[in-house]
């Protein structure tokens, strides 16, 4: 068993484990750690705990230090530079007439890399864009194409329940969600009612699914065609088929 603390680098981001390095770390403490991307500024989410070896992603690194006032100032400056970089990148995308939508810009803590996240319908040849951005910022540039769920997580918004999106507020990882879950919970199979603002099946379909699985464990599973037979509107049926196809791709 290894004693670790859980650290998050973004709101509702994935939690990573680090060795405490002899530091007295408590939840909400800000720390500096070394990651595959370089030095990063993170927040302690999970206090000191023991975890089994099979839950550890090697190599397990130590927390370097608690964030100092100087580190806090660097972090704030990076956030300000991200806004400027976002505007510059929008101009470059427009000048190159690229079919892509810029979603987010992130500086690593040591400013050794800038990561531009975008969405697009298909593959985009952004090699010239990278050259232009590298000439402006004089550092390593990474362009990352993300999916619609990641876009919703980064931008945020309100769900049909009226609350902030789960993915943007507390979900660290996306879990698989299927049409079967909506069927087992006797929910309407109207795509407009079971899809989130990202256009995919709502993550909350997963929350109570375990209870329904226990209730239905002795029942015969119905064929997929029987699920669609209850959808009388052809447009809704096509939308459900689209959701199933996207679910299979994930």
PEMO-V246192 format. One record per backbone hydrogen bond with DSSP energy under -0.5 kcal/mol. NH is the residue of the N-H (numbers start at 1). CO is the residue of the C=O. If there is no record, write none. Layout:
NH/CO + NH/CO
This chain:
2/51 + 4/2 + 4/49 + 5/18 + 6/46 + 7/5 + 7/16 + 8/43 + 9/14 + 13/10 + 16/7 + 18/5 + 19/61 + 23/20 + 25/23 + 28/44 + 29/26 + 31/42 + 32/65 + 33/40 + 34/62 + 35/33 + 35/38 + 38/35 + 40/33 + 42/31 + 42/40 + 43/8 + 44/29 + 45/6 + 46/6 + 48/25 + 49/4 + 51/2 + 55/52 + 56/53 + 58/56 + 61/59 + 63/19 + 64/32 + 65/32 + 67/30 + 72/68 + 73/69 + 74/70 + 75/71 + 76/72 + 77/73 + 78/74 + 79/75 + 80/76 + 81/77 + 82/78 + 83/79 + 84/80 + 85/81 + 86/82 + 87/83 + 88/84 + 89/85 + 90/86 + 91/87 + 92/88 + 93/89 + 94/90 + 95/91 + 96/92 + 97/93 + 97/94 + 98/93 + 100/98 + 101/119 + 102/100 + 103/117 + 104/117 + 106/115 + 108/113 + 109/39 + 110/39 + 111/108 + 114/140 + 115/106 + 116/114 + 116/142 + 117/104 + 117/115 + 118/144 + 119/101 + 126/124 + 130/126 + 131/127 + 132/128 + 133/129 + 134/130 + 135/131 + 136/132 + 137/133 + 138/134 + 140/112 + 142/114 + 144/116 + 144/142 + 145/143 + 146/118 + 146/144 + 151/147 + 152/148 + 153/149 + 154/150 + 155/151 + 156/152 + 159/163 + 162/159 + 165/157 + 169/165 + 169/166 + 170/166 + 171/166 + 181/178 + 182/178 + 183/179 + 184/180 + 185/181 + 186/183 + 187/182 + 191/189 + 193/190 + 194/190 + 195/191 + 196/200 + 199/196 + 202/194 + 205/202 + 206/203 + 207/204 + 208/204 + 209/206 + 210/206 + 211/208 + 212/208 + 213/209 + 214/210 + 215/211 + 216/212 + 217/214 + 219/216 + 226/223 + 227/223 + 228/224 + 229/225 + 230/226 + 230/227 + 231/228 + 232/230 + 234/232 + 237/233 + 238/234 + 239/235 + 240/236 + 241/237 + 242/238 + 243/239 + 244/240 + 245/241 + 246/242 + 247/243 + 248/244 + 249/245 + 250/246
